[in-house]
Amino acid sequence: MADPLELLARTQLFEGLGPSDLESLRPAVRTRTFERGSYLFREGDPGSHLHVVVHGQVKIGRTGQGGAEVVFAIAGPGEVFGELSLFDEDGERTADAEALESTECLVIARAPLLQFLTARPQVLLRIIAGLTAYIKQKDATIGDVTFLDIPGRVAAKLVQLADTKGRRAPDGISIEPALNQQTLAAMVGATRENVNRALRTFSDLGYIRLDHGSITVLNRDQLRRRGSPDM
């Protein structure tokens, strides 16, 4: 297995630092693996660690009493989650974290990480920036549910995923890793059937291409317009 500090040094959070710069964190870092469908933590659990995805993907969301699910984010390789626990010593997790596939994470204990960060404010600022983006994304999702119809919400989410998780393809932007329609539905607050209908419509219009569960955005501008509250 690769040295955990080498893996940390490759992430955006610790960009510019080498393994030797991270040596003081070694005793605080653990490697954990999770099978598909298993939970890394549940809402209400103590929030005492920061997670960094090495490979795989993790769904961050909540499930209501009636079983309805809302997905706030999908964390992939190199991305971190659980940052709120760093700033709330006695805090609890506010969402569930579920492995969407076989996933490996680095788990860093709160106290030694905070000690490390206070000596490196540039890394701390990256965490704060990540939290700010996460909160803005949640606010945008709430606004979309209020002001957009289901196709508009799907269009807005596809644009956001293309911008944050897209990979350039010859004819567009491929959203990776691929998301199943149930997860996409939970991200926009709709049923899988309605999301499927919207995706088919966008495919027929030439805005996207569907290929065995993967989505390639072919016309980002038209999707952006369709996902605008003014439409």
N, C-alpha and C positions, 0 to 999 in steps of 0.2 A: 504494500500500500504506500501511496505517496505520503510524504511528510505533511502533517496537517498545516504546519506553518507555510509550506510552499503553496498549498491550496489556498490559504487565506491571502497570501501575497498576490494571487492572481485575480482576486475579486476587486470590484470597483471601489468598495468601501475602504480597502487598505492599499489602493493604488499609490505607487510611489514608495512603498515600504518593502524591503526585502525580508526574507525569513529571519535574518539575524536581528532586524529591527523589532521583530515580533516575538523574540525568544522569551521575554518576560511573561508572555501569555501562555506558554506551553503547558504549565501545570493546570491551567483553567480550561483547556480545550479538550473536548471528547468527541470521538467520531461515533455517530449513531446511524443505523440503517433501519428502514421502515418498509414493510411490505405494502403493496397497493391496497388501499382501503383502510389502512390502520391510521390511528390518530397520533400525531406528535404531541398534542395537548388538546384539552377540551376547555370550553368556556367555563370560567370559575376556578380553574386550576391556578396554583401559585405561579406568578410570572417572575422567574428568577434567572432566566437564561436568554441569550440572543442566539438565533439559529441562522446558519449560513448554508444554503443549498449547494452541495458539491455536484450531484447529478440527480435527475428526476424532477418532479414538480409537485408543489404543495398548494392545496386550495385553502384559502382563508375565508371563513364565512360563519354564518349563524343559521340555526334551524329553529323555527318558531314552534309554539305549542301544537299547532295544527299540522306540523310536518313540512311546511313551506320553507324553502331554503333561499338564503341570499348569499351570494358570493361577492366578497369585497375585492379580492385580488388572487392572482396565481403567481407564486414565486418559483422561478426556475433557476438553473445553474448560475452561481455567482451572486444571487440576490439574497438579501437578508430579510428576516421578519422577526417579530417579537420585540421590536425596539422600545415599545411603550414600557416594558418591564424595567428598562434601565433607569427610568425617571420616576418610578413609583415603587418604593422599597417594599411596601406591604400590599402591592396591587395584585389583582387577579387577572387572568386572561379574559379578554372581552370577546373572543371569538374562538371557533374551533380551527385547528390546522390538521388537514387530512392529506395523506399521500395519495396522489392520483395515479402513481405508478411506483415501481420499486425506486426508493429514494435514499440517498445518503446525505447526511447533514453534519456539519460541525456545530457543536453546541458549546457556547462560551459562557461561563459563570459571570453573574452580574458584577460582584464586588471587584474582582481583579480587572475586569474589562473597564469599569469606570475609572479605576486607578490609572490604567494605561491611557485612557482617553483624556484625562485631565492634563496629562503631559503632552498631548498631541491634539490641540484644539482643531486642527484642520480635519482630522478624522471625525471628531465629535460633530463638527459642522455638517459633514456629509450625512451623518445619521439624522440630524435635525432636518436637513433638506429632504431626506427620504421620507421622514414622518410628515413633513408639510405636503409633499406630493401625494402621499397616501390619503391624508385628510381631504385634500382638494378633490381627489378622485371620488371619495365617498360622497362628498357634497355634490359633485357633478352627477353622480348616479341618482341621488335623491331628486335633484332637479329634473333629470331626464324622465323619471317615473311620473313626476308632476305635470310636465309640460309637453311630453312627446308621446305619440302613439307607439305601439309596439314596433312596427317597422322602423320608425325614427330612432327608437332606443337601440335596436339591433344595429342600425347604420352607424350611430355614434360610437357604439362599443367596438365595432369592427375597425373604425378609424383609429380609436385609442389603442387597440391591440396591434394594429399595423405599425403605429408610431413607436410603441414601446417594446414590442416583441417580434416585429417583422424582420424578415430576411429578404434581401433583394432577389427577385426572380427575373428571368428574361423579359417577362411581359407584365410584371407587377410586383407586389409585395406579398410574400408567403407568411402567414401567421404561424409561428412555431413557439412551442410545440402545439400540435393539433388539439383542439378542445372538442369534446362531444357536445351535442346539442343540449343535453340536460344541464351541463355546466354553464354553457352560454346563456341558457334560459334563466338560470339562477343569478347570473350577473346582471341581467336587465329586468328582472322582476316579471317574468312572463312564463307561459307554459311552453313545453318543448314543441307542441304541435304548432303554436303560433310562431315560434322562432323558425321552425322548419319552413313554414309558409313564407315568411319574410325572406329567408335565405334563397328559396326557390325563385321568388320574384326578382331579387337582386341578380341572381344568376341569369335569368331570362333577359334582363335588361342589359347584361354585359358588365355589371358593376363588379362582380366577383366570379371566381371559378370554384366549383365544388368538386373535389376529387377524393373519394374514399375517406371522407371525414376531414380532410384538410381544406383550408380556405385560402385562396389567393385573391388579394384585392387588386382588381384591374383598373378601376376608376375611382381613386380616392376622393377626387373633388366632388363627384356626383354623390358619393356616400356622405361626405361631409355636409353637402347641401341638404340631403334628405334627413340627416341627423340634427339639423338646426331647428330651434324652436320656431323660427320664422316661417318654416315651410308649411 
